[in-house]
Amino acid sequence: MTNETHKHHFQVADIGGWDLDQDRSIVPSIHSALKRQGIEGVVDGDEMNNASFTVWTYSPRVVVEEALKADGIELED
C-alpha cells in the first residue's frame, strides 16, 4: 500500500438490482462493502447518475474493484 491517495471512478452494471428510492443512493452500500473487504476510503456519489460513484482511497484501483466484486457488486467494464 502507498501513502498516496487514489481517486477511482466506477459505475455499477445494473442499478435496477438495487433496492433504492429517490432519497437513497448506493453510496452507503458501497462504503459498507469496501469496509467488509478491509478497504478504507471515502465514497462519493454522482448526483446526476445513481449508478456512478468515486472512491478516494490509498488502495490501487484493481484492489478496490476486486473487493467490490467479492462482495457481489457487479461493475460496468
C-alpha positions, 0 to 999 in steps of 0.5 A, a space after each residue: 500500500 502507498 501513502 498516496 491517495 487514489 481517486 477511482 471512478 466506477 459505475 455499477 452494471 445494473 442499478 435496477 438490482 438495487 433496492 433504492 428510492 429517490 432519497 437513497 443512493 448506493 453510496 452507503 452500500 458501497 462504503 459498507 462493502 469496501 469496509 467488509 473487504 478491509 478497504 478504507 476510503 471515502 465514497 462519493 456519489 454522482 448526483 446526476 447518475 445513481 449508478 456512478 460513484 468515486 472512491 478516494 482511497 490509498 488502495 490501487 484501483 484493481 484492489 478496490 474493484 476486486 473487493 467490490 466484486 467479492 462482495 457481489 457488486 457487479 461493475 460496468 467494464 
